[in-house]
Amino acid sequence: MVRLITHNLLACHVKGCTANNFPLLLHDVQIELHEQEFNPDFIKNILPRLEWRALVDAATLVGDASLPLEQPEMTDDEFLQKLHHVLLEIHVVEGMMICPNCKHSYPISNGIPNMLLAEHEIG
C-alpha cells in the first residue's frame, strides 16, 4: 500500500528529470483508512527525515488537514497521534503520481505504485 510516509520518499527518475522531480503529485486518488498501532517513538524518530511541506500538501490533497503548515518545535501526544494517522493509516489504493517536472505518470493500482520505467526513460 502507498502510505504517505512512502509517498514522502518517492521522486521521479526519468532520464533527464533531475530538477523539481519531488514530490510526486497525487492525482485522482482513492484512499482507505487502516488503523495501525500507535508507536510514538517511531513517529518521533521519523519526524526529522520528513519533507514537511510535501507531507502537508499530500495529506491535504487526500482530505486530511490536521497537520500544521509549519513543522512544530514541540511534539505533544496529540500532534504525534495526528502525524501517526497521516503517515501510517491513510493508504492510497488507486490513482496516479505525476512528476511536477516531466509530467511522467506513475500509476497506483491495488495500493501498489508502478515505478518501473520504459527502457528509453532510464538514465
Buried (B, 14 or more C-beta within 10 A) or exposed (E): BBBBBBBBEBBBBBEEBEEEBBBBBBEEBEBEEEEEEBEEEBBEEBBEEBEBEBBBBBBBBBEBEBBEEEBEEEBEEEBBBBBBBBBBBBBBBBBBBBBBBBEBEBEBEEBEBEEEBEEEBEE
